[in-house]
């Protein structure tokens, strides 16, 4: 979803809503597939979106 957010700026509102919804449904689960360094980069991206006011506060914390 983050890639689509970056690659389709004309659909930013839609993808931000999708990311917000996805983050809201996460409950401290370990992702067994994504490598830890990649997970950290994705989490940092979510943090930036959160700090910019584009995602709900606490979204990044739900992914840790």
PDB file of N, CA, C and O in Angstrom:
ATOM      1  N   UNK A   1       0.823  -1.186   0.000  1.00  0.00           N
ATOM      2  CA  UNK A   1       0.000   0.000   0.000  1.00  0.00           C
ATOM      3  C   UNK A   1       0.873   1.257   0.000  1.00  0.00           C
ATOM      4  O   UNK A   1       0.540   2.255  -0.639  1.00  0.00           O
ATOM      5  N   UNK A   2       2.003   1.193   0.731  1.00  0.00           N
ATOM      6  CA  UNK A   2       2.879   2.366   0.757  1.00  0.00           C
ATOM      7  C   UNK A   2       3.471   2.635  -0.617  1.00  0.00           C
ATOM      8  O   UNK A   2       3.630   3.791  -1.009  1.00  0.00           O
ATOM      9  N   UNK A   3       3.796   1.584  -1.347  1.00  0.00           N
ATOM     10  CA  UNK A   3       4.305   1.772  -2.713  1.00  0.00           C
ATOM     11  C   UNK A   3       3.244   2.422  -3.597  1.00  0.00           C
ATOM     12  O   UNK A   3       3.540   3.328  -4.377  1.00  0.00           O
ATOM     13  N   UNK A   4       2.016   1.953  -3.467  1.00  0.00           N
ATOM     14  CA  UNK A   4       0.943   2.540  -4.273  1.00  0.00           C
ATOM     15  C   UNK A   4       0.707   3.998  -3.874  1.00  0.00           C
ATOM     16  O   UNK A   4       0.421   4.842  -4.723  1.00  0.00           O
ATOM     17  N   UNK A   5       0.827   4.281  -2.599  1.00  0.00           N
ATOM     18  CA  UNK A   5       0.692   5.657  -2.124  1.00  0.00           C
ATOM     19  C   UNK A   5       1.743   6.535  -2.794  1.00  0.00           C
ATOM     20  O   UNK A   5       1.453   7.649  -3.230  1.00  0.00           O
ATOM     21  N   UNK A   6       2.971   6.017  -2.869  1.00  0.00           N
ATOM     22  CA  UNK A   6       4.062   6.783  -3.481  1.00  0.00           C
ATOM     23  C   UNK A   6       3.946   6.859  -4.997  1.00  0.00           C
ATOM     24  O   UNK A   6       4.313   7.868  -5.599  1.00  0.00           O
ATOM     25  N   UNK A   7       3.439   5.799  -5.616  1.00  0.00           N
ATOM     26  CA  UNK A   7       3.422   5.726  -7.078  1.00  0.00           C
ATOM     27  C   UNK A   7       2.189   6.331  -7.728  1.00  0.00           C
ATOM     28  O   UNK A   7       2.188   6.582  -8.934  1.00  0.00           O
ATOM     29  N   UNK A   8       1.149   6.565  -6.959  1.00  0.00           N
ATOM     30  CA  UNK A   8      -0.081   7.112  -7.541  1.00  0.00           C
ATOM     31  C   UNK A   8      -0.549   8.321  -6.738  1.00  0.00           C
ATOM     32  O   UNK A   8      -1.531   8.236  -6.001  1.00  0.00           O
ATOM     33  N   UNK A   9       0.152   9.450  -6.879  1.00  0.00           N
ATOM     34  CA  UNK A   9      -0.209  10.636  -6.093  1.00  0.00           C
ATOM     35  C   UNK A   9      -1.647  11.107  -6.319  1.00  0.00           C
ATOM     36  O   UNK A   9      -2.241  11.725  -5.436  1.00  0.00           O
ATOM     37  N   UNK A  10      -2.208  10.819  -7.491  1.00  0.00           N
ATOM     38  CA  UNK A  10      -3.586  11.238  -7.758  1.00  0.00           C
ATOM     39  C   UNK A  10      -4.586  10.444  -6.924  1.00  0.00           C
ATOM     40  O   UNK A  10      -5.744  10.843  -6.797  1.00  0.00           O
ATOM     41  N   UNK A  11      -4.144   9.319  -6.356  1.00  0.00           N
ATOM     42  CA  UNK A  11      -5.012   8.495  -5.520  1.00  0.00           C
ATOM     43  C   UNK A  11      -4.566   8.513  -4.060  1.00  0.00           C
ATOM     44  O   UNK A  11      -4.870   7.590  -3.304  1.00  0.00           O
ATOM     45  N   UNK A  12      -3.844   9.565  -3.664  1.00  0.00           N
ATOM     46  CA  UNK A  12      -3.273   9.633  -2.324  1.00  0.00           C
ATOM     47  C   UNK A  12      -4.332   9.481  -1.227  1.00  0.00           C
ATOM     48  O   UNK A  12      -4.121   8.733  -0.272  1.00  0.00           O
ATOM     49  N   UNK A  13      -5.430  10.157  -1.344  1.00  0.00           N
ATOM     50  CA  UNK A  13      -6.463  10.099  -0.302  1.00  0.00           C
ATOM     51  C   UNK A  13      -6.963   8.666  -0.118  1.00  0.00           C
ATOM     52  O   UNK A  13      -7.146   8.211   1.011  1.00  0.00           O
ATOM     53  N   UNK A  14      -7.181   7.963  -1.217  1.00  0.00           N
ATOM     54  CA  UNK A  14      -7.653   6.580  -1.133  1.00  0.00           C
ATOM     55  C   UNK A  14      -6.628   5.705  -0.415  1.00  0.00           C
ATOM     56  O   UNK A  14      -6.984   4.959   0.497  1.00  0.00           O
ATOM     57  N   UNK A  15      -5.353   5.789  -0.821  1.00  0.00           N
ATOM     58  CA  UNK A  15      -4.331   4.923  -0.228  1.00  0.00           C
ATOM     59  C   UNK A  15      -4.027   5.296   1.209  1.00  0.00           C
ATOM     60  O   UNK A  15      -3.712   4.417   2.011  1.00  0.00           O
ATOM     61  N   UNK A  16      -4.111   6.575   1.562  1.00  0.00           N
ATOM     62  CA  UNK A  16      -3.941   6.956   2.964  1.00  0.00           C
ATOM     63  C   UNK A  16      -5.043   6.336   3.818  1.00  0.00           C
ATOM     64  O   UNK A  16      -4.788   5.870   4.929  1.00  0.00           O
ATOM     65  N   UNK A  17      -6.259   6.332   3.300  1.00  0.00           N
ATOM     66  CA  UNK A  17      -7.371   5.720   4.030  1.00  0.00           C
ATOM     67  C   UNK A  17      -7.133   4.221   4.204  1.00  0.00           C
ATOM     68  O   UNK A  17      -7.399   3.670   5.272  1.00  0.00           O
ATOM     69  N   UNK A  18      -6.635   3.564   3.160  1.00  0.00           N
ATOM     70  CA  UNK A  18      -6.353   2.134   3.243  1.00  0.00           C
ATOM     71  C   UNK A  18      -5.259   1.840   4.270  1.00  0.00           C
ATOM     72  O   UNK A  18      -5.379   0.892   5.046  1.00  0.00           O
ATOM     73  N   UNK A  19      -4.196   2.644   4.279  1.00  0.00           N
ATOM     74  CA  UNK A  19      -3.109   2.462   5.248  1.00  0.00           C
ATOM     75  C   UNK A  19      -3.629   2.710   6.661  1.00  0.00           C
ATOM     76  O   UNK A  19      -3.315   1.954   7.580  1.00  0.00           O
ATOM     77  N   UNK A  20      -4.425   3.768   6.839  1.00  0.00           N
ATOM     78  CA  UNK A  20      -5.019   4.051   8.151  1.00  0.00           C
ATOM     79  C   UNK A  20      -5.849   2.863   8.635  1.00  0.00           C
ATOM     80  O   UNK A  20      -5.726   2.443   9.786  1.00  0.00           O
ATOM     81  N   UNK A  21      -6.682   2.332   7.767  1.00  0.00           N
ATOM     82  CA  UNK A  21      -7.529   1.192   8.139  1.00  0.00           C
ATOM     83  C   UNK A  21      -6.680  -0.019   8.490  1.00  0.00           C
ATOM     84  O   UNK A  21      -6.962  -0.707   9.470  1.00  0.00           O
ATOM     85  N   UNK A  22      -5.649  -0.287   7.708  1.00  0.00           N
ATOM     86  CA  UNK A  22      -4.794  -1.439   7.955  1.00  0.00           C
ATOM     87  C   UNK A  22      -4.077  -1.295   9.292  1.00  0.00           C
ATOM     88  O   UNK A  22      -4.032  -2.240  10.079  1.00  0.00           O
ATOM     89  N   UNK A  23      -3.513  -0.107   9.552  1.00  0.00           N
ATOM     90  CA  UNK A  23      -2.813   0.127  10.820  1.00  0.00           C
ATOM     91  C   UNK A  23      -3.754  -0.049  12.004  1.00  0.00           C
ATOM     92  O   UNK A  23      -3.359  -0.577  13.044  1.00  0.00           O
ATOM     93  N   UNK A  24      -4.989   0.389  11.847  1.00  0.00           N
ATOM     94  CA  UNK A  24      -5.962   0.285  12.932  1.00  0.00           C
ATOM     95  C   UNK A  24      -6.298  -1.159  13.276  1.00  0.00           C
ATOM     96  O   UNK A  24      -6.725  -1.453  14.393  1.00  0.00           O
ATOM     97  N   UNK A  25      -6.105  -2.057  12.318  1.00  0.00           N
ATOM     98  CA  UNK A  25      -6.439  -3.467  12.551  1.00  0.00           C
ATOM     99  C   UNK A  25      -5.256  -4.288  13.065  1.00  0.00           C
ATOM    100  O   UNK A  25      -5.411  -5.483  13.317  1.00  0.00           O
ATOM    101  N   UNK A  26      -4.087  -3.683  13.224  1.00  0.00           N
ATOM    102  CA  UNK A  26      -2.900  -4.431  13.652  1.00  0.00           C
ATOM    103  C   UNK A  26      -2.817  -4.495  15.175  1.00  0.00           C
ATOM    104  O   UNK A  26      -3.123  -3.524  15.866  1.00  0.00           O
ATOM    105  N   UNK A  27      -2.408  -5.631  15.676  1.00  0.00           N
ATOM    106  CA  UNK A  27      -2.313  -5.850  17.116  1.00  0.00           C
ATOM    107  C   UNK A  27      -1.002  -6.541  17.471  1.00  0.00           C
ATOM    108  O   UNK A  27      -0.988  -7.737  17.761  1.00  0.00           O
ATOM    109  N   UNK A  28       0.081  -5.804  17.449  1.00  0.00           N
ATOM    110  CA  UNK A  28       1.385  -6.309  17.870  1.00  0.00           C
ATOM    111  C   UNK A  28       1.663  -7.727  17.380  1.00  0.00           C
ATOM    112  O   UNK A  28       2.024  -8.607  18.162  1.00  0.00           O
ATOM    113  N   UNK A  29       1.495  -7.928  16.115  1.00  0.00           N
ATOM    114  CA  UNK A  29       1.765  -9.226  15.526  1.00  0.00           C
ATOM    115  C   UNK A  29       3.147  -9.208  14.880  1.00  0.00           C
ATOM    116  O   UNK A  29       3.570  -8.191  14.331  1.00  0.00           O
ATOM    117  N   UNK A  30       3.837 -10.322  14.948  1.00  0.00           N
ATOM    118  CA  UNK A  30       5.141 -10.432  14.305  1.00  0.00           C
ATOM    119  C   UNK A  30       4.921 -10.851  12.859  1.00  0.00           C
ATOM    120  O   UNK A  30       4.185 -11.799  12.582  1.00  0.00           O
ATOM    121  N   UNK A  31       5.557 -10.147  11.949  1.00  0.00           N
ATOM    122  CA  UNK A  31       5.481 -10.468  10.525  1.00  0.00           C
ATOM    123  C   UNK A  31       6.582 -11.487  10.228  1.00  0.00           C
ATOM    124  O   UNK A  31       7.761 -11.132  10.246  1.00  0.00           O
ATOM    125  N   UNK A  32       6.226 -12.738   9.955  1.00  0.00           N
ATOM    126  CA  UNK A  32       7.237 -13.770   9.741  1.00  0.00           C
ATOM    127  C   UNK A  32       7.854 -13.753   8.341  1.00  0.00           C
ATOM    128  O   UNK A  32       8.805 -14.493   8.086  1.00  0.00           O
ATOM    129  N   UNK A  33       7.340 -12.935   7.439  1.00  0.00           N
ATOM    130  CA  UNK A  33       7.777 -12.959   6.048  1.00  0.00           C
ATOM    131  C   UNK A  33       8.731 -11.812   5.718  1.00  0.00           C
ATOM    132  O   UNK A  33       9.773 -12.034   5.101  1.00  0.00           O
ATOM    133  N   UNK A  34       8.391 -10.607   6.117  1.00  0.00           N
ATOM    134  CA  UNK A  34       9.180  -9.426   5.774  1.00  0.00           C
ATOM    135  C   UNK A  34      10.440  -9.375   6.630  1.00  0.00           C
ATOM    136  O   UNK A  34      10.373  -9.525   7.850  1.00  0.00           O
ATOM    137  N   UNK A  35      11.585  -9.163   5.991  1.00  0.00           N
ATOM    138  CA  UNK A  35      12.859  -9.082   6.711  1.00  0.00           C
ATOM    139  C   UNK A  35      12.828  -7.913   7.694  1.00  0.00           C
ATOM    140  O   UNK A  35      12.216  -6.879   7.425  1.00  0.00           O
ATOM    141  N   UNK A  36      13.489  -8.088   8.827  1.00  0.00           N
ATOM    142  CA  UNK A  36      13.475  -7.065   9.876  1.00  0.00           C
ATOM    143  C   UNK A  36      13.942  -5.695   9.375  1.00  0.00           C
ATOM    144  O   UNK A  36      13.302  -4.697   9.706  1.00  0.00           O
ATOM    145  N   UNK A  37      15.037  -5.595   8.585  1.00  0.00           N
ATOM    146  CA  UNK A  37      15.441  -4.267   8.087  1.00  0.00           C
ATOM    147  C   UNK A  37      14.365  -3.617   7.210  1.00  0.00           C
ATOM    148  O   UNK A  37      14.156  -2.405   7.275  1.00  0.00           O
ATOM    149  N   UNK A  38      13.690  -4.421   6.394  1.00  0.00           N
ATOM    150  CA  UNK A  38      12.627  -3.870   5.548  1.00  0.00           C
ATOM    151  C   UNK A  38      11.439  -3.427   6.392  1.00  0.00           C
ATOM    152  O   UNK A  38      10.843  -2.382   6.130  1.00  0.00           O
ATOM    153  N   UNK A  39      11.090  -4.227   7.415  1.00  0.00           N
ATOM    154  CA  UNK A  39       9.996  -3.830   8.324  1.00  0.00           C
ATOM    155  C   UNK A  39      10.306  -2.503   8.984  1.00  0.00           C
ATOM    156  O   UNK A  39       9.427  -1.652   9.123  1.00  0.00           O
ATOM    157  N   UNK A  40      11.575  -2.319   9.399  1.00  0.00           N
ATOM    158  CA  UNK A  40      11.955  -1.066  10.058  1.00  0.00           C
ATOM    159  C   UNK A  40      11.808   0.121   9.107  1.00  0.00           C
ATOM    160  O   UNK A  40      11.320   1.178   9.507  1.00  0.00           O
ATOM    161  N   UNK A  41      12.226  -0.047   7.853  1.00  0.00           N
ATOM    162  CA  UNK A  41      12.067   1.033   6.867  1.00  0.00           C
ATOM    163  C   UNK A  41      10.597   1.357   6.633  1.00  0.00           C
ATOM    164  O   UNK A  41      10.228   2.527   6.534  1.00  0.00           O
ATOM    165  N   UNK A  42       9.762   0.335   6.544  1.00  0.00           N
ATOM    166  CA  UNK A  42       8.330   0.563   6.342  1.00  0.00           C
ATOM    167  C   UNK A  42       7.714   1.261   7.554  1.00  0.00           C
ATOM    168  O   UNK A  42       6.869   2.144   7.408  1.00  0.00           O
ATOM    169  N   UNK A  43       8.141   0.860   8.743  1.00  0.00           N
ATOM    170  CA  UNK A  43       7.636   1.495   9.959  1.00  0.00           C
ATOM    171  C   UNK A  43       8.059   2.958  10.009  1.00  0.00           C
ATOM    172  O   UNK A  43       7.278   3.817  10.418  1.00  0.00           O
ATOM    173  N   UNK A  44       9.292   3.244   9.594  1.00  0.00           N
ATOM    174  CA  UNK A  44       9.751   4.642   9.554  1.00  0.00           C
ATOM    175  C   UNK A  44       8.917   5.459   8.577  1.00  0.00           C
ATOM    176  O   UNK A  44       8.620   6.625   8.838  1.00  0.00           O
ATOM    177  N   UNK A  45       8.539   4.859   7.457  1.00  0.00           N
ATOM    178  CA  UNK A  45       7.696   5.552   6.477  1.00  0.00           C
ATOM    179  C   UNK A  45       6.336   5.883   7.101  1.00  0.00           C
ATOM    180  O   UNK A  45       5.813   6.983   6.921  1.00  0.00           O
ATOM    181  N   UNK A  46       5.776   4.926   7.828  1.00  0.00           N
ATOM    182  CA  UNK A  46       4.492   5.154   8.503  1.00  0.00           C
ATOM    183  C   UNK A  46       4.654   6.259   9.548  1.00  0.00           C
ATOM    184  O   UNK A  46       3.763   7.094   9.700  1.00  0.00           O
ATOM    185  N   UNK A  47       5.770   6.275  10.263  1.00  0.00           N
ATOM    186  CA  UNK A  47       6.024   7.336  11.245  1.00  0.00           C
ATOM    187  C   UNK A  47       6.039   8.705  10.584  1.00  0.00           C
ATOM    188  O   UNK A  47       5.466   9.659  11.109  1.00  0.00           O
ATOM    189  N   UNK A  48       6.699   8.801   9.423  1.00  0.00           N
ATOM    190  CA  UNK A  48       6.742  10.098   8.716  1.00  0.00           C
ATOM    191  C   UNK A  48       5.347  10.541   8.298  1.00  0.00           C
ATOM    192  O   UNK A  48       4.993  11.711   8.435  1.00  0.00           O
ATOM    193  N   UNK A  49       4.558   9.600   7.787  1.00  0.00           N
ATOM    194  CA  UNK A  49       3.185   9.942   7.397  1.00  0.00           C
ATOM    195  C   UNK A  49       2.371  10.378   8.607  1.00  0.00           C
ATOM    196  O   UNK A  49       1.547  11.289   8.518  1.00  0.00           O
ATOM    197  N   UNK A  50       2.608   9.727   9.727  1.00  0.00           N
ATOM    198  CA  UNK A  50       1.920  10.079  10.969  1.00  0.00           C
ATOM    199  C   UNK A  50       2.323  11.485  11.426  1.00  0.00           C
ATOM    200  O   UNK A  50       1.469  12.295  11.785  1.00  0.00           O
ATOM    201  N   UNK A  51       3.627  11.767  11.410  1.00  0.00           N
ATOM    202  CA  UNK A  51       4.115  13.087  11.831  1.00  0.00           C
ATOM    203  C   UNK A  51       3.605  14.197  10.918  1.00  0.00           C
ATOM    204  O   UNK A  51       3.399  15.327  11.361  1.00  0.00           O
ATOM    205  N   UNK A  52       3.403  13.872   9.642  1.00  0.00           N
ATOM    206  CA  UNK A  52       2.869  14.848   8.686  1.00  0.00           C
ATOM    207  C   UNK A  52       1.366  15.022   8.822  1.00  0.00           C
ATOM    208  O   UNK A  52       0.762  15.832   8.119  1.00  0.00           O
ATOM    209  N   UNK A  53       0.759  14.254   9.735  1.00  0.00           N
ATOM    210  CA  UNK A  53      -0.682  14.358   9.946  1.00  0.00           C
ATOM    211  C   UNK A  53      -1.507  13.614   8.925  1.00  0.00           C
ATOM    212  O   UNK A  53      -2.716  13.828   8.833  1.00  0.00           O
ATOM    213  N   UNK A  54      -0.873  12.735   8.147  1.00  0.00           N
ATOM    214  CA  UNK A  54      -1.589  12.009   7.106  1.00  0.00           C
ATOM    215  C   UNK A  54      -2.129  10.667   7.586  1.00  0.00           C
ATOM    216  O   UNK A  54      -3.037  10.109   6.969  1.00  0.00           O
ATOM    217  N   UNK A  55      -1.583  10.145   8.677  1.00  0.00           N
ATOM    218  CA  UNK A  55      -2.081   8.918   9.285  1.00  0.00           C
ATOM    219  C   UNK A  55      -2.451   9.204  10.731  1.00  0.00           C
ATOM    220  O   UNK A  55      -1.954  10.154  11.336  1.00  0.00           O
ATOM    221  N   UNK A  56      -3.320   8.382  11.270  1.00  0.00           N
ATOM    222  CA  UNK A  56      -3.756   8.561  12.650  1.00  0.00           C
ATOM    223  C   UNK A  56      -2.595   8.417  13.624  1.00  0.00           C
ATOM    224  O   UNK A  56      -1.706   7.588  13.427  1.00  0.00           O
ATOM    225  N   UNK A  57      -2.611   9.228  14.674  1.00  0.00           N
ATOM    226  CA  UNK A  57      -1.589   9.159  15.710  1.00  0.00           C
ATOM    227  C   UNK A  57      -1.587   7.759  16.327  1.00  0.00           C
ATOM    228  O   UNK A  57      -2.645   7.206  16.627  1.00  0.00           O
ATOM    229  N   UNK A  58      -0.409   7.197  16.512  1.00  0.00           N
ATOM    230  CA  UNK A  58      -0.278   5.867  17.084  1.00  0.00           C
ATOM    231  C   UNK A  58      -0.200   4.752  16.057  1.00  0.00           C
ATOM    232  O   UNK A  58      -0.033   3.587  16.419  1.00  0.00           O
ATOM    233  N   UNK A  59      -0.318   5.096  14.772  1.00  0.00           N
ATOM    234  CA  UNK A  59      -0.286   4.077  13.721  1.00  0.00           C
ATOM    235  C   UNK A  59       1.028   3.296  13.741  1.00  0.00           C
ATOM    236  O   UNK A  59       1.022   2.067  13.682  1.00  0.00           O
ATOM    237  N   UNK A  60       2.140   4.000  13.825  1.00  0.00           N
ATOM    238  CA  UNK A  60       3.447   3.322  13.798  1.00  0.00           C
ATOM    239  C   UNK A  60       3.622   2.423  15.030  1.00  0.00           C
ATOM    240  O   UNK A  60       4.187   1.335  14.924  1.00  0.00           O
ATOM    241  N   UNK A  61       3.153   2.861  16.165  1.00  0.00           N
ATOM    242  CA  UNK A  61       3.288   2.060  17.388  1.00  0.00           C
ATOM    243  C   UNK A  61       2.541   0.734  17.274  1.00  0.00           C
ATOM    244  O   UNK A  61       2.955  -0.262  17.867  1.00  0.00           O
ATOM    245  N   UNK A  62       1.463   0.712  16.530  1.00  0.00           N
ATOM    246  CA  UNK A  62       0.693  -0.525  16.378  1.00  0.00           C
ATOM    247  C   UNK A  62       1.430  -1.543  15.534  1.00  0.00           C
ATOM    248  O   UNK A  62       1.086  -2.725  15.538  1.00  0.00           O
ATOM    249  N   UNK A  63       2.449  -1.089  14.804  1.00  0.00           N
ATOM    250  CA  UNK A  63       3.196  -1.981  13.923  1.00  0.00           C
ATOM    251  C   UNK A  63       4.460  -2.540  14.576  1.00  0.00           C
ATOM    252  O   UNK A  63       5.158  -3.351  13.967  1.00  0.00           O
ATOM    253  N   UNK A  64       4.758  -2.126  15.783  1.00  0.00           N
ATOM    254  CA  UNK A  64       5.991  -2.578  16.446  1.00  0.00           C
ATOM    255  C   UNK A  64       5.768  -3.791  17.285  1.00  0.00           C
ATOM    256  O   UNK A  64       6.704  -4.293  17.906  1.00  0.00           O
TER     257      UNK A  64
END
